[in-house]
């Protein structure tokens, strides 16, 4: 396989994953056929089997990919930022960018994780736990007296707030939503770690 062929296949896989995310978000995993996904990217349904072994494998790769990318982004932020406050702001920016740019993936994850085969579902959950722990480590530096379970709960609550964007998409442009989400998330974190 030449580099050009490899790039073309990677681009085609990305195109398929993006189209499938939109369809799964709109109609649900069971409401979408391989033929529907193929039609969305201009190929026959059976041609998708050159890229994925089936619809459940496609869903698994979709959610593994985004979980892995979020975790890798968090690790990059934590290892490069200058202090815990700046690191938290950078982590918030990672999650806000995801929330604003990938509302279909948020919907698919919320509704369809149970349709992912068990082995891949365990991998997704592990990546997500590691992602959360990156946040907890940073929050513990900012709030050393706050117990880790509270920091973990606050992190999950902030994700819930930020990942509500599929419900608010279109209300405000992204350039207005970004600072709003950031301010709300910081306020939520500050409030949650100071509750006694």
Secondary structure as the mmCIF struct_conf table of DSSP 4:
data_model
#
loop_
_struct_conf.conf_type_id
_struct_conf.id
_struct_conf.beg_label_comp_id
_struct_conf.beg_label_asym_id
_struct_conf.beg_label_seq_id
_struct_conf.end_label_comp_id
_struct_conf.end_label_asym_id
_struct_conf.end_label_seq_id
HELX_RH_AL_P HELX_RH_AL_P1 UNK A 3 UNK A 27
HELX_RH_3T_P HELX_RH_3T_P1 UNK A 29 UNK A 31
HELX_RH_AL_P HELX_RH_AL_P2 UNK A 34 UNK A 41
TURN_TY1_P TURN_TY1_P1 UNK A 42 UNK A 42
BEND BEND1 UNK A 43 UNK A 43
HELX_RH_3T_P HELX_RH_3T_P2 UNK A 45 UNK A 50
TURN_TY1_P TURN_TY1_P2 UNK A 51 UNK A 51
BEND BEND2 UNK A 53 UNK A 54
HELX_RH_AL_P HELX_RH_AL_P3 UNK A 55 UNK A 80
BEND BEND3 UNK A 82 UNK A 83
HELX_RH_AL_P HELX_RH_AL_P4 UNK A 84 UNK A 101
HELX_RH_AL_P HELX_RH_AL_P5 UNK A 103 UNK A 112
HELX_RH_3T_P HELX_RH_3T_P3 UNK A 113 UNK A 115
BEND BEND4 UNK A 116 UNK A 116
HELX_RH_AL_P HELX_RH_AL_P6 UNK A 118 UNK A 142
TURN_TY1_P TURN_TY1_P3 UNK A 144 UNK A 145
BEND BEND5 UNK A 146 UNK A 146
HELX_RH_AL_P HELX_RH_AL_P7 UNK A 148 UNK A 162
TURN_TY1_P TURN_TY1_P4 UNK A 163 UNK A 164
HELX_RH_AL_P HELX_RH_AL_P8 UNK A 165 UNK A 168
STRN STRN1 UNK A 169 UNK A 169
TURN_TY1_P TURN_TY1_P5 UNK A 170 UNK A 171
STRN STRN2 UNK A 172 UNK A 172
HELX_RH_AL_P HELX_RH_AL_P9 UNK A 174 UNK A 193
TURN_TY1_P TURN_TY1_P6 UNK A 194 UNK A 194
#
